[in-house]
Amino acid sequence: MNMTTTANARRTEAEIANFQASPELGAALQRVLVDLIELHLQAKQAHWNVVGTNFRDLHLQLDEIVDFARAASDTVAERMRALDAVPDGRSDTVAASTSLPAFPAFEHSSGDVVDLVTTRVYAVVDTLRTVHDTVDAEDPSTADILHQLIDGLEKLAWLLKSENRKV
């Protein structure tokens, strides 16, 4: 039996470092974070103030969007921390930097809420798609998270907008 000697593949402690987000990656994820937080808040506002036809089902469906956006924002913020970036989810930051249109005050009919919230879900998807290539170029693992968020949000938008669809 001929045994070949192999070089020791062990690394030293000093040779091991975690992957850290560049400022560009951190900024891209911050854009996603604030839009997800804003989506959570706006969908909750709609949830509280929707009236009209199919109220109960839409009321519950809006909470599904709220729950998704809240969980997604937590996933993005925790991913940022894992990459040594610092998430900023303070209300002032969200209000100053979100790309979502402002949500109108007061009560809204169920049909209007469907259109308003669907537009906002697609606004978040647009942010995700806009930052995707930058994120993927630096960190394919984080891009995988964005893919999952896009898939989930597009499904929620489809389910929601179907409430107003006529055939």
Phi and psi in degrees as a GROMACS rama.xvg file:
@    title "Ramachandran Plot"
@    xaxis  label "Phi"
@    yaxis  label "Psi"
@TYPE xy
-98.882  115.933  ASN-2
-100.632  124.597  MET-3
-90.7887  134.903  THR-4
-83.1996  129.524  THR-5
-109.904  151.609  THR-6
-70.3703  149.813  ALA-7
-66.5822  124.413  ASN-8
-93.2594  -0.0481405  ALA-9
-65.1835  139.026  ARG-10
-99.3281  160.057  ARG-11
-84.9853  162.371  THR-12
-55.7213  -39.9768  GLU-13
-67.2358  -20.9126  ALA-14
-83.8283  -5.83006  GLU-15
-107.622  125.35  ILE-16
-141.621  152.743  ALA-17
-80.945  155.368  ASN-18
-71.3819  132.936  PHE-19
-119.362  139.307  GLN-20
-67.1489  138.586  ALA-21
-72.0504  165.782  SER-22
-57.639  -34.4169  PRO-23
-67.6217  -42.3477  GLU-24
-65.3208  -43.7019  LEU-25
-60.1329  -42.0055  GLY-26
-66.8689  -38.5876  ALA-27
-63.6092  -44.1595  ALA-28
-69.1703  -32.5969  LEU-29
-63.3087  -39.8887  GLN-30
-59.4671  -44.5739  ARG-31
-63.9393  -44.721  VAL-32
-57.6318  -50.6523  LEU-33
-65.6132  -34.9869  VAL-34
-69.2937  -36.9415  ASP-35
-66.9545  -41.1646  LEU-36
-62.974  -43.995  ILE-37
-64.2527  -39.2947  GLU-38
-60.8596  -43.799  LEU-39
-56.1938  -48.0757  HIS-40
-67.8394  -43.124  LEU-41
-69.5279  -38.9324  GLN-42
-66.1747  -33.9552  ALA-43
-69.1367  -40.3122  LYS-44
-58.8753  -44.6884  GLN-45
-63.8212  -42.2336  ALA-46
-55.7973  -42.0506  HIS-47
-74.2861  -26.4454  TRP-48
-119.697  14.457  ASN-49
-81.367  140.425  VAL-50
-139.308  156.879  VAL-51
113.304  -160.638  GLY-52
-55.7758  136.579  THR-53
61.629  30.2081  ASN-54
-52.7355  -55.1634  PHE-55
-61.6997  -47.1268  ARG-56
-62.2055  -42.3768  ASP-57
-68.4004  -39.9373  LEU-58
-54.5381  -45.9075  HIS-59
-71.6795  -38.3177  LEU-60
-63.7182  -37.4505  GLN-61
-63.4004  -35.7024  LEU-62
-65.747  -28.9833  ASP-63
-64.1189  -39.918  GLU-64
-67.9684  -43.0367  ILE-65
-56.7496  -49.1296  VAL-66
-62.8054  -41.7933  ASP-67
-62.9862  -47.815  PHE-68
-63.8195  -39.5285  ALA-69
-65.2917  -46.8216  ARG-70
-65.1877  -39.7855  ALA-71
-65.5111  -40.8101  ALA-72
-63.9302  -37.0674  SER-73
-66.0271  -41.9999  ASP-74
-60.4289  -45.8049  THR-75
-65.6146  -45.4553  VAL-76
-62.9881  -41.2714  ALA-77
-69.2909  -33.6199  GLU-78
-64.7901  -41.2778  ARG-79
-58.2848  -45.6918  MET-80
-64.2387  -37.5145  ARG-81
-62.451  -26.3488  ALA-82
-100.986  14.5475  LEU-83
64.7814  23.4105  ASP-84
-94.6987  157.445  ALA-85
-111.166  109.463  VAL-86
-72.1827  146.85  PRO-87
-127.704  100.614  ASP-88
-107.544  19.395  GLY-89
-65.3028  147.498  ARG-90
-57.7302  -39.0876  SER-91
-62.4954  -40.7463  ASP-92
-66.8419  -44.6969  THR-93
-61.2906  -48.4266  VAL-94
-62.6955  -35.5426  ALA-95
-80.1341  -20.7469  ALA-96
-126.287  -2.76619  SER-97
-68.317  150.217  THR-98
-96.375  -4.7127  SER-99
-71.2971  143.458  LEU-100
-62.4713  153.417  PRO-101
-64.0185  146.183  ALA-102
-92.3863  130.705  PHE-103
-68.4355  145.726  PRO-104
-75.3378  170.349  ALA-105
80.1072  -172.547  PHE-106
-76.3039  153.163  GLU-107
-141.696  146.015  HIS-108
-67.0232  155.482  SER-109
-58.2251  -40.6573  SER-110
-62.4848  -41.9412  GLY-111
-66.392  -40.3384  ASP-112
-62.6595  -40.619  VAL-113
-56.0037  -48.44  VAL-114
-66.8917  -43.5102  ASP-115
-61.5777  -48.426  LEU-116
-73.6125  -37.8101  VAL-117
-58.2003  -43.5034  THR-118
-59.0467  -40.73  THR-119
-71.2356  -36.946  ARG-120
-61.7763  -45.2239  VAL-121
-66.4874  -27.981  TYR-122
-64.402  -41.0197  ALA-123
-66.8262  -42.3802  VAL-124
-58.6129  -41.5545  VAL-125
-60.8362  -41.9824  ASP-126
-60.8796  -45.9227  THR-127
-58.9383  -44.9368  LEU-128
-68.7243  -34.3081  ARG-129
-66.2384  -40.9593  THR-130
-88.1303  -10.3356  VAL-131
-53.9912  -50.6031  HIS-132
-63.9697  -38.5987  ASP-133
-62.2047  -45.1144  THR-134
-65.2407  -47.3234  VAL-135
-62.3068  -36.8019  ASP-136
-62.8313  -33.1806  ALA-137
-96.5325  -35.8573  GLU-138
-149.559  88.9096  ASP-139
-58.0059  -29.1199  PRO-140
-64.0853  -42.3599  SER-141
-69.2156  -35.5123  THR-142
-60.6059  -34.7575  ALA-143
-61.5257  -37.9754  ASP-144
-63.2225  -43.4491  ILE-145
-61.3213  -39.2587  LEU-146
-58.4298  -45.0355  HIS-147
-63.1538  -39.8029  GLN-148
-66.9707  -41.7565  LEU-149
-60.3099  -48.2252  ILE-150
-57.7  -47.506  ASP-151
-65.1778  -43.9111  GLY-152
-69.0172  -39.2649  LEU-153
-65.3692  -34.6895  GLU-154
-65.8982  -45.5567  LYS-155
-61.3374  -39.4393  LEU-156
-64.7427  -42.9631  ALA-157
-60.6317  -46.9745  TRP-158
-61.9862  -39.9872  LEU-159
-71.2078  -51.0451  LEU-160
-65.8435  -21.8552  LYS-161
-65.5015  -19.1426  SER-162
-60.1352  -32.7592  GLU-163
-101.236  -2.86265  ASN-164
-74.0138  136.228  ARG-165
-117.638  137.825  LYS-166
